[in-house]
Amino acid sequence: MDCETACADPGWIDYQLHGHRLHVRGNGPDLRNMLIEMIESDQTSLRLHYYIFANDRSGRLVLARLIRAARRGVEVTLMLDSFGSSGTPKAFFKGLERCGGQIGWFQSSWSTRSLIRNHQKIAIADGSSAIIGGFNVSDGYFGLPEEDCWHDMGLCISGPQVAELVSWYDQLWLWVCQPKPKFRKLRMMIKRWHPSQGAIRWLVGGPTTRLSPWARTVRHDLDRAREVQIVAAYFSPGNGLLRRLRRIARDGIVRLVVASRSDNTATVAAARLLYGPLLRAGVEIYEYLPCRLHMKLIVIGDAVYIGSANFDMRSLYLNLEIMLRIEDAGFAALIRSFIAQRVADSLPITREIHRARRTPFRLLKGWISYLLVGVLDYQITRRLNFRD
């Protein structure tokens, strides 16, 4: 460890580790400012991928900055998921293309593969600094409007390990640019991904016959853990991971911060279905109250995971995801303090609260939600929204 700094702002962490600078931001306007500053300070190249890039105030602002960068000679490539960004017309990006920017659309063929989403959120400048996290390019992820926003976080990293993320992005870009990209090749890219074994490791997730590097690594860490803290917008893992969390809680500490509300009530219902056995095993569960939660953050011992993946079946086994694993005791301590601030803004779920909620109607809703939300797309499961 070189040095560490925890800023006074509870949404800020600045840290240095093995020649890397790490900047964590947990406030919507700060996330947008961090992305804009990266775009405006870039000199040679910008590589971006977002699941959602909306035609709203924030989307138009970010696009205008990308157009300005392209006009001053920066090589700009922007990948978008065709399903996640389906609400934004392709004509919206024509101005960037006219200035020399390149747009690539990730889309699966109409088959079982059409369930797969490229859920990653990546921005890379000059091949030397990158921003990752759970946030998309849309007003709601940047705290606008404040009373109905998504609470999320982002990490800006600069240093030699960014080159590994560039390698992953460039492989995806080549795949997207093929006239008829082969699903088999995409699976092989994920299977063959071998991250470095140091304190900072890029882990990818996606549809493979075996566990992806991201799912395999988090399971391995859980097998050795005595303390786990998870902040997850969508929490619906399978039985294997639930058993591990219960085992750890019996002799150690497991703390979950999950959403109390969402624009997709099926995801909340699916998570609540799992509370009973976890509470009986000693897991602490908190539901975040101030606004909708969209964060993806895990601490297992001294290992911190930050990125795009939820702790659910879709993110663990289907979606293309990117997670950064940072193993360092000092950084993990700062992130645990960051999580404690979210706990303070949350409702502790007791066994009494959970029992009072378990009406027959809610149980039925929970089972239906859990069965569907793990595989069907978020937009599809929103159709399960119905009132308690």
Secondary structure, 3 states (H helix, E strand, C coil): CCEEECCCCCCEEEEEECCEEEEEECCHHHHHHHHHHHHHHCCCEEEEEECCECCCHHHHHHHHHHHHHHHCCCEEEEEEECCCCCCCCHHHHHHHHHCCCEEEEECCCCCHHHHCCECCCEEEECCCEEEEECCCECHHHHCCCHHHCEECCEEEEECCCHHHHHHHHHHHHHHHCCCCCCHHHHHHHHHCCCCCCCCEEEEEECCCCCCCHHHHHHHHHHHCCCEEEEEECCEECCHHHHHHHHHHHHHCEEEEEEECCCCCHHHHHHHHHCHHHHHHHCCEEEEECCCEECCEEEEECCEEEEECCCEEHHHHHCCEEEEEEEECHHHHHHHHHHHHHHHHCEEECCHHHHHHHCCHHHHHHHHHHHHHHCCCCHHHHHHHCCCC
